[in-house]
Amino acid sequence: MEINQAVTHGINVFIFDWYWYDGRAFMETTLDSGFLKAGNSRQMKFYLMWANHDVNNYWDTRLYKYHDDNVIWQGSVDRAEFEKICSRNINKYFKLPQYYKIDGKPVFMIYDLPNLIKGLGGIEQTIDALKWFREETKKAGFPGLDLQFTMWANNFNFSGFDAGKDKNLKNEMIRKLGFTSATHYQFAHFVNVDDDYLTILEEVKREWAKIDTTFELPYYPHISIGWDNSPRTGKSAVVRNNAPQNFEKGLRMAKAYVDSHPRQAPLITINSWNEWTETSYLEPDNVNGYGYLDAVKNVFLKP
């Protein structure tokens, strides 16, 4: 039913948050037993975003205010674990016909670059590990790997590589690491979301313009629906005035960006299909009904 509603409303790719903790995949059955076993799963594509962040009490309102920095599971991995993860995903997912590819290259998104660098032991070790990943993807029969970088704020200050405000150094770092595209995951990562949605969209538009003048790799525009993670934390910044008609304005803004970048794939990312505990979801509810899904349909399916 979810696949049917997604496709009917103009959504043709699901990006699955994919986790690896304590030497094994976490919550992967959502993909394996849900999406991939659905009889209509070939109607759309999917790809993975490795959510390689630590897990702490941020996810538990009973404990968050007391020990928010208490790490339960570590998202960082060493080289041996990294190779295990990548080999597994190449063989288990990249080869599926439903896996989303750009120019034949499987798209794989990494959420937390600093945590990746931390686990692998430094910037040079990360460069080598990602090079190995790209080579293994080619050995599997693909023309390459579309390694997608999750942007946060517009800065690159990691151990062993301080790009500061120098755009040449930023691009050098991206090239050395081997990332070939980028997008955002949430407005909350780079703008003040405790504001009116229309004001936020203006800030987002300025950020896109800054990215265009700074980075050489393709940027795929991102639109978030809202933000309020008080279900997790008990308190939160809250996006205001994010009604479906205003969300539709954000989608039209993203479409205009894509139309002005015809040499790159027409990919737009949206947060999210079902992030209920962050109050940012496309799924219908008893307040707006199918309003957010209809907004997508209005922009991308209607003439």
C-alpha positions as CSV (number, residue, x, y, z in Angstrom):
1,M,0.0,0.0,0.0
2,E,2.8,2.4,0.8
3,I,4.6,1.7,-2.5
4,N,1.3,2.2,-4.4
5,Q,0.6,5.5,-2.7
6,A,4.2,6.7,-3.2
7,V,4.2,6.0,-6.9
8,T,0.7,7.3,-7.4
9,H,1.7,10.6,-5.9
10,G,5.0,11.0,-7.8
11,I,7.6,9.4,-5.5
12,N,9.7,6.9,-7.3
13,V,12.7,6.3,-5.0
14,F,12.8,5.4,-1.3
15,I,16.0,6.2,0.6
16,F,16.3,3.7,3.4
17,D,18.1,4.7,6.6
18,W,20.4,1.8,7.0
19,Y,22.2,1.0,10.3
20,W,25.1,-1.2,11.4
21,Y,25.7,-1.7,15.1
22,D,27.6,-4.4,17.1
23,G,28.7,-6.2,14.0
24,R,25.4,-6.6,12.4
25,A,22.7,-4.8,10.4
26,F,20.0,-3.1,12.5
27,M,16.3,-2.7,11.5
28,E,17.1,-4.1,8.1
29,T,14.0,-6.2,8.0
30,T,12.0,-3.1,7.1
31,L,13.7,-3.3,3.7
32,D,14.2,-7.1,3.4
33,S,10.8,-8.3,4.6
34,G,8.8,-5.2,3.8
35,F,9.7,-3.3,0.7
36,L,11.6,-6.1,-1.2
37,K,8.9,-8.7,-0.5
38,A,6.1,-6.5,-1.7
39,G,4.6,-7.7,-4.9
40,N,4.9,-4.2,-6.5
41,S,8.4,-3.4,-5.3
42,R,9.7,-3.1,-8.8
43,Q,7.5,-0.1,-9.5
44,M,10.0,2.1,-7.7
45,K,13.7,2.2,-6.8
46,F,15.5,2.4,-3.5
47,Y,19.0,3.2,-2.2
48,L,20.7,3.2,1.1
49,M,21.8,6.0,3.4
50,W,24.2,4.5,5.9
51,A,23.1,6.3,9.1
52,N,26.5,5.7,10.8
53,H,25.8,8.0,13.8
54,D,26.1,6.9,17.4
55,V,23.0,5.9,19.3
56,N,22.5,7.6,22.7
57,N,19.7,8.6,25.0
58,Y,18.5,11.1,22.5
59,W,16.0,8.5,21.4
60,D,14.4,8.0,24.9
61,T,12.4,10.8,26.5
62,R,12.7,9.1,29.9
63,L,16.5,9.4,29.9
64,Y,17.4,12.2,27.4
65,K,17.4,15.1,29.9
66,Y,19.6,13.2,32.3
67,H,22.2,11.5,30.1
68,D,21.9,12.7,26.6
69,D,25.6,12.0,25.8
70,N,25.5,8.4,27.0
71,V,26.5,6.3,23.9
72,I,24.6,3.0,23.7
73,W,25.9,1.9,20.3
74,Q,28.8,3.3,18.3
75,G,28.3,4.1,14.6
76,S,32.0,4.3,13.8
77,V,33.7,1.2,12.4
78,D,37.3,0.1,11.8
79,R,38.6,-0.9,8.3
80,A,37.8,-4.6,8.7
81,E,34.2,-3.9,9.6
82,F,33.9,-1.3,6.9
83,E,35.0,-3.8,4.3
84,K,32.5,-6.3,5.7
85,I,29.7,-3.7,5.4
86,C,30.5,-2.6,1.9
87,S,31.0,-6.1,0.5
88,R,27.7,-7.2,1.9
89,N,25.8,-4.2,0.5
90,I,27.4,-4.6,-3.0
91,N,26.4,-8.3,-3.2
92,K,23.0,-8.1,-1.3
93,Y,21.6,-4.8,-2.6
94,F,23.6,-3.1,-5.4
95,K,22.9,-6.0,-7.8
96,L,19.1,-5.8,-7.3
97,P,17.2,-4.3,-10.3
98,Q,15.3,-2.0,-7.9
99,Y,18.5,-0.4,-6.6
100,Y,18.8,3.2,-7.7
101,K,21.7,4.0,-10.0
102,I,22.9,7.1,-11.7
103,D,24.6,6.4,-15.1
104,G,24.7,2.8,-14.0
105,K,26.5,3.6,-10.7
106,P,24.8,2.5,-7.5
107,V,24.1,5.4,-5.2
108,F,25.3,5.1,-1.6
109,M,24.9,7.9,0.9
110,I,27.0,8.3,4.0
111,Y,25.4,10.3,6.8
112,D,28.1,11.1,9.3
113,L,31.5,11.7,7.7
114,P,33.3,12.7,10.9
115,N,32.2,9.5,12.5
116,L,33.4,7.5,9.5
117,I,36.8,9.2,9.7
118,K,37.0,8.6,13.4
119,G,36.4,4.9,13.1
120,L,38.8,4.4,10.2
121,G,41.6,6.2,12.0
122,G,41.9,9.5,10.1
123,I,41.4,11.3,6.8
124,E,44.1,9.4,4.8
125,Q,42.8,6.0,6.0
126,T,39.3,7.1,5.0
127,I,40.5,8.1,1.6
128,D,42.0,4.7,1.1
129,A,38.9,2.9,2.4
130,L,36.6,4.7,0.1
131,K,38.9,4.1,-2.8
132,W,38.7,0.4,-2.0
133,F,34.9,0.6,-1.9
134,R,34.8,2.2,-5.3
135,E,37.2,-0.4,-6.7
136,E,35.1,-3.3,-5.3
137,T,32.0,-1.8,-6.8
138,K,33.7,-1.8,-10.2
139,K,34.8,-5.4,-9.7
140,A,31.2,-6.3,-9.2
141,G,30.4,-5.2,-12.7
142,F,29.3,-1.6,-12.2
143,P,30.9,1.4,-14.0
144,G,31.6,2.9,-10.6
145,L,30.0,4.1,-7.4
146,D,28.0,7.3,-6.9
147,L,29.1,8.1,-3.4
148,Q,26.8,10.6,-1.9
149,F,27.8,13.0,0.8
150,T,25.3,14.2,3.4
151,M,25.9,17.9,3.8
152,W,25.3,19.6,7.1
153,A,26.5,23.2,7.7
154,N,28.8,24.5,5.0
155,N,32.1,23.7,6.8
156,F,34.8,21.0,6.6
157,N,36.9,20.9,9.6
158,F,38.0,17.4,10.3
159,S,41.1,15.9,11.9
160,G,43.9,16.1,9.5
161,F,42.1,18.4,7.0
162,D,40.9,21.9,7.9
163,A,39.2,23.4,4.8
164,G,37.8,26.4,6.7
165,K,36.2,28.8,4.2
166,D,38.6,27.9,1.3
167,K,36.4,26.5,-1.4
168,N,39.4,25.0,-3.2
169,L,40.4,23.0,-0.2
170,K,36.8,21.9,0.3
171,N,36.7,20.6,-3.3
172,E,40.1,19.0,-2.9
173,M,38.8,17.1,0.2
174,I,35.7,15.9,-1.6
175,R,37.8,14.8,-4.6
176,K,40.3,12.9,-2.4
177,L,37.5,11.2,-0.5
178,G,35.8,10.2,-3.8
179,F,32.4,11.7,-3.2
180,T,30.5,12.3,-6.5
181,S,27.3,13.9,-5.3
182,A,25.7,15.5,-2.3
183,T,22.4,16.4,-0.7
184,H,21.0,17.3,2.7
185,Y,19.1,15.1,5.1
186,Q,17.1,17.7,7.1
187,F,16.7,21.5,7.2
188,A,17.5,21.3,10.9
189,H,21.1,20.5,10.0
190,F,21.9,23.8,8.3
191,V,19.2,26.5,9.0
192,N,17.3,27.7,12.1
193,V,14.1,25.7,12.0
194,D,12.5,27.5,14.9
195,D,10.9,29.8,12.4
196,D,8.2,30.2,9.8
197,Y,8.4,27.7,6.9
198,L,8.5,30.4,4.2
199,T,11.3,32.2,6.0
200,I,13.2,28.9,6.2
201,L,12.7,28.3,2.4
202,E,14.4,31.7,1.7
203,E,17.4,30.6,3.9
204,V,17.5,27.3,2.0
205,K,17.5,29.0,-1.3
206,R,20.5,31.1,-0.2
207,E,22.3,28.0,1.0
208,W,21.8,26.3,-2.4
209,A,23.3,29.4,-4.1
210,K,26.3,29.2,-1.8
211,I,26.7,25.5,-2.6
212,D,26.6,26.2,-6.3
213,T,29.5,28.7,-6.0
214,T,31.5,26.6,-3.6
215,F,31.3,22.9,-4.7
216,E,32.1,21.3,-8.0
217,L,30.2,18.0,-7.5
218,P,26.4,17.8,-8.3
219,Y,24.2,18.9,-5.4
220,Y,20.7,17.4,-5.3
221,P,18.2,19.8,-3.7
222,H,16.6,18.8,-0.5
223,I,13.2,19.8,1.0
224,S,12.1,19.0,4.5
225,I,8.5,19.0,5.5
226,G,8.9,20.1,9.1
227,W,10.7,19.7,12.4
228,D,9.6,18.9,16.0
229,N,11.4,16.2,17.7
230,S,9.8,16.7,21.1
231,P,8.3,13.1,20.9
232,R,11.9,12.1,21.5
233,T,13.4,14.8,23.7
234,G,10.4,16.5,25.4
235,K,11.4,19.8,24.0
236,S,12.3,21.0,20.5
237,A,12.6,23.8,18.0
238,V,9.4,23.8,15.9
239,V,8.8,24.7,12.3
240,R,5.7,26.8,12.0
241,N,3.4,27.4,9.0
242,N,4.6,24.3,7.2
243,A,1.1,23.6,5.7
244,P,1.0,21.4,2.6
245,Q,0.5,24.5,0.3
246,N,3.8,25.9,1.6
247,F,5.6,22.6,1.3
248,E,4.4,22.7,-2.3
249,K,6.2,26.0,-2.7
250,G,9.4,24.3,-1.5
251,L,9.0,21.5,-4.0
252,R,8.5,24.0,-6.8
253,M,11.7,25.8,-5.7
254,A,13.6,22.4,-5.8
255,K,12.1,21.6,-9.3
256,A,13.3,25.0,-10.5
257,Y,16.8,24.2,-9.2
258,V,16.8,20.8,-11.0
259,D,15.6,22.4,-14.2
260,S,18.4,24.9,-14.0
261,H,21.0,22.0,-13.7
262,P,20.1,19.8,-16.7
263,R,23.5,18.0,-16.8
264,Q,22.8,16.2,-13.5
265,A,20.2,13.6,-12.5
266,P,16.8,15.1,-11.8
267,L,17.0,13.9,-8.2
268,I,15.2,15.7,-5.3
269,T,15.4,14.4,-1.7
270,I,12.6,14.8,0.8
271,N,12.5,14.3,4.6
272,S,10.7,12.2,5.1
273,W,8.3,9.4,4.3
274,N,7.7,8.4,7.9
275,E,9.8,10.4,10.4
276,W,6.8,10.7,12.8
277,T,9.0,11.3,15.9
278,E,10.6,14.3,14.1
279,T,7.2,15.5,12.8
280,S,8.5,15.4,9.2
281,Y,6.5,12.9,7.1
282,L,4.7,12.5,3.9
283,E,2.4,9.8,5.1
284,P,-1.3,10.9,5.6
285,D,-2.5,11.9,9.0
286,N,-5.7,13.1,10.6
287,V,-4.7,16.8,10.4
288,N,-3.7,17.2,6.8
289,G,-4.9,14.0,5.3
290,Y,-3.1,13.4,2.0
291,G,-2.1,17.0,1.8
292,Y,1.7,16.5,1.6
293,L,1.5,13.7,-0.8
294,D,-0.9,15.7,-3.0
295,A,1.6,18.5,-3.0
296,V,4.2,16.2,-4.5
297,K,1.6,15.1,-7.1
298,N,0.7,18.6,-8.0
299,V,4.3,19.5,-8.7
300,F,5.6,16.4,-10.5
301,L,2.6,14.6,-12.0
302,K,0.1,17.2,-13.0
303,P,0.7,19.1,-16.3
